[in-house]
Amino acid sequence: MNFPLPCFVGLAVGGVEVAVPGYVRQAAVLAYCEDGVTVANASSLQWQHATASWDVIDTVQLWDAAAAGKQLGVVPVIPLEIRQYDIARIPASGITASYTRVWRAYGTGAFGTLKFGGSSDVFAALTAVLERAFDHQHVCAPGTWAPGPFSLAA
């Protein structure tokens, strides 16, 4: 993989991505941090307010932006319930991972002297921070009020 890496971030419950009206994966860019080993999301991610309960989010999923449907990684998070009107948010550098190339040996030659193998790129030590905010604009928006049958104004 080459960095910076454009990707999409999804939220899941028990490994199954949220599937409610208004929910969409968020575009992100993973880039190297100053240490040259760790990669993190370059900017904060914020979903639209939940129009219904999303249940208890326990997983953040990373999806490849170039290859539709290819999952790059799954990150467990501290379970957080997203209720109606809540806003799910991941701060900048809230998703971090060590990225490394791993050599995998297999097979043997004469008397075990030759090894064959290959390398693969893997994410290690994935972590994510998920936050919840409240969308007060939609709850407190002005509307039409009419007195009920038991109100003093009736």
N, C-alpha and C positions, 0 to 999 in steps of 0.2 A: 504494500500500500504506500501511496505517496501522501505526504502531508504538506499543506493543509488539506483535509479530507472533507468534502461536502457530504452530509448525511442527513437522515431524518431521525427524529426522536419520537418514540411512541410510549404511551403509558399502558400498563397491563394489570389485570387482576388475575392472580393464579396462572400467569403465563398466557392469558388470553387478552389481546388488546381491547381497549375500551371501544364499544360499538354503540354510541348513542348519537342522536342528531346533534350536529354542531361540533363534534369532536373531529380534529384532524391532526395528523403528525406534524411536528414542527421542524422546519429546516434548521440545520445547525452546521457549523464548521468546526472540526476537531483540528487543533494545531499544536505543535510542540511548545512546551513551556520552556522557561529559561534553562532548565537542567538538561535539555536535549534528549530526555528519555521519556518523560511523562507527556501525554497529550491530554488536552482539555477542551471543552467548548469555549469558543472565543467570546461569545456574548450570551446574555441571559435569554432564556426561552420562556415564553408565556403563552398559555392556551387561552382561548376565549372562555368567558364565564360558562359554567356548567348549566345547561338548561334543565337537567335532571340529575339525579345522583349518579356518580360514576363508580360508586362502591369504594372499597378500600384498595387503593393502588399499592402494590407491593413490588412492582418491577418496572424498570425503565428499559426500553428496547432501542437498540441502534440499528438503523437500516441504511443500506448503501443507496446513495442518491443516483448513482450511475446504472446500477443493475437492479431494476425494479423487483422487489420481492426477496432480495438477498439480505438476510439478517447478519449483521456484523457482530453483535454481542447482546447479552442480556445482563442487566445489572439489578440485583436486589436492592431495595431501599427500605428504610424504616416505614412500615405500613402507615398510610395516611388516607383518611376518608375524605373524598371530594364530594361535597353535597351540592344541591342546587344553589346557584349563584356564587359558588366558590370559584376561585381562579387558581389553577395549578401553575407552578412556576419553578424553574430550575435556574439558579443564579449563574453568572459567568464563572467558569471553572468549577461548576457544580458537578460536572461529569469528568472524572479523571481516570486515566488508565495508563499503565506502563505498557509500552508497545515494544515487542522484541521479536527477533527471528530465532526459531528453535530448530536445531539440527536433530533429525531423527534417523538413527542408524538401524539398518535391518540387514539380515543375511550375513553369511560368513563365507570366507574363501577357504583355501586349503589350510587345514589345521587352525581355523579361526583367525587367520592373519588379515584377511581383507574384509572390510565392512562396506556395504553400500548404503546409501541413504539419500536424504533430501532435506530441504529446509521448508518450513512454513512460517508464515507471519501470524502471530497470535497476540491478543490483548491479554494482559495479566493484571491482577490487582485492580479490577474495575470497581469504582465507587461512584455513587450519585447522591445528590442532596435534592430532595423534593420538598417544596414549600407550598403553603396554602394561604391565599389572600381572599378577602371577601369583596364581592362586586356590589358596593353600596349604591351605585348609580341606578341599577335596574330595580332594586328593592324600593328605594326612596324616590323614584321618579314621580313627577306630578301625574295625577290621573283624575278621573271623574269621581267625585264623592257624592253620595246621596245618603241622607239619614235613614237608619234602619227603623223598624217598628218600635224598638224599645229605647231609642235615643231621646235625649232631652230636647233635641232640635226638631223632632217630628211633630 
